[in-house]
């Protein structure tokens, strides 16, 4: 496959998809996906929150996060409950089983994520450089980047 003529955006999105597929293969043995781990990490860090807020944080549509939550809830990794004040609002929280799975993933027990060694470290450093340079260029030209990128400036 000749990728020499691909745009940077296409290269990055393809690399991201391939990386996510690799992680999903490694996570299959414990029954979670890359997106599921992302959700568990957000809940472990930020605590219980509305399903809408969770979708905003992970930058997906509410329906998409809803499907992922159904799978996580079926495995008892998260709990969802309706707000007593507003029955339209659903809150999501991490269960002890979800925390245990997240600990297992973060400890790398049987499910190493990402690569190791200099190549992975160099790639991460290069990607961080691309993100920072792109953010800085947007700011310099008066364009507001994504809120969390602008805040890190």
N, C-alpha and C positions, 0 to 999 in steps of 0.2 A: 504494500500500500504506500503510495507516494504522498506523503503529507507535507512536502516542502512548499506547496502553494496554498496550504490552508491558512485561514486567518488565525490570529491569536485566540480570538473567542472560540472558534471551532476546536482548536487544539486543547484549550482549557476545558471546555465542556466534555470533549471526548475523554480526556484524561480523568476528569471527575467521575464520569460514568464507569469507566474501567476500574477505577479505584473502588468505587462503591460496590461494583459487582464482585471484586476480589474480597472485600470485607464481608459481603453477604455470604459468600461461599464459606468463609471461615467461621461466621456466626451461626450457620445452619445447624451445627451440632448442638447448640444450646437453645435453638428455637426462636431467635430474634433476628431482626434485620438491622441494617445500617440506620434506617430511619427510626426504627424502634429504639435503638441505643441513643440516638440524638434526643428523642423525646424523654427517655429516662434521665439523661444527663441534665436536661433543662429542669425537669421536676426536682431532681436531687439538689440542684443549685438554687433554684428560685422558690421552691416549695409549691404547694397547691395553688392552682390558678384556673381561670375559666378556660374552656376549650378554645374559645375565640382568641384569647390572649396567647395561648400556647401556639396556635396556628400562626399568629403574627410573629412570634419570636422565632419559630423555625422556618418562617417565610414560605408557607404553603397555604393552599386554600383550606377553609374549615372542613370541607368534605374530605379532603385528602387526609388531614390529621384525624378525622373521625374514623376512617377505615383503619388507619394504623392503630388507633386507640382500641377499636373493636378486637383486633388481634392481641394486643397487650392485655386487655381486660379479660379475654378468654383464658389467658395463661395466668391470671391473677397477679400481673405485674403492675397494674394501675387500677385505681378505682375511680368511677365517675358517679357524681351525685348531683341532683338538681338543687339549685339555690332555693332556699325557703322564701326569700324576699321576691325572687323573680323566677318562676318555673321555666322560663325560656333559657335561662343560663345554666350551663352544666359545668361543674367544677371537676378538675382532674387532680388526683394525688397519687404519689408513688406508694406502693405497698412494700412491706418488708421483703417479699419475694422479688419485687422489682429492684430494690436496693441490692439484694444479694446477687442478682444477675449482673447488675451494673458493676458491682465490686469484682465479680468474676471476669468480666470483660476488661476492666481497667487493670486488673492484676495480670492479664494475659494468660489466664489458666485455660490452656487448650484452644484458645481463640485469638492468637496474635493478630493484631490489626496493623495494617500498614507494613511497610518494609523496614528493614534494619540497615544499619551501617551508613557509610558516607553518602551513598546515592540517595537514600531517603532524606537524610539531613540536608543535603545540597538541594534537593528538589523542594523541600519545605522552605528553606531559606530563599530560594528563587521565587517561589509563589508569594511569599510574604513581601518580597521586594516588588513584585508586579502589583500586588494589591496597594502597597504604600505609594508607589510611583503613580499609579492610576488615580488614587484618591487625591494626591497632591496636585496632579495636573487638572483634575476637576475643580478643586478648590481655587487654583490659580486662575482658571478661566471663568470663575464666578458661578459654576454649576454646583448645586448642592448634591453631594453623593448620598448614598444610603445613610440613614440616621446614625447607625452604629459605627460606620466608617468615619463620618464627620466628627463624632465624639472622640475618636482615638487620635485625632490630629493634634 
